[in-house]
Amino acid sequence: MCLRTLQRRVKRLEAGEKPRPSPFARWYGSFDAWVESQILPSIERGELDGADIIVVVAALRRWEEDGLWAMA
């Protein structure tokens, strides 16, 4: 096996081990940026119920932190 071929294989293996960014990180830069740009303004406008959305945001944050989104 050629050295370059081996280097490419190692690079692919290393890239596969890196955690992929969550959809929140890809779309908004971070989970907190999503909350600040989408959720909080919607609560202030009365589009979302503050009490209910806290539960939803907490579940989504856990989903993002645990990496469960990658298994979906």
C-alpha positions, 0 to 999 in steps of 0.5 A: 500500500502506498503511503499517500493511500494510507494517509488518505485512509487515516484522514477519513478515519479521523474525520469520521471520529469528529462529532458532527455539528447539530442542526442548531449549530449548522443553522444558527451557529449555536443552540443558544443563538437559536433560542435568542433569535427564534424562541425569545422573540416568539415568546415576547410576541405571544406566539409561544407560551413561555411555560410550555416552550421551556420544557420543549427547549430543555428537551431539545438542548438535551437532545443536542448535548447528548448527540441524539440528533445524530441517531435520528 
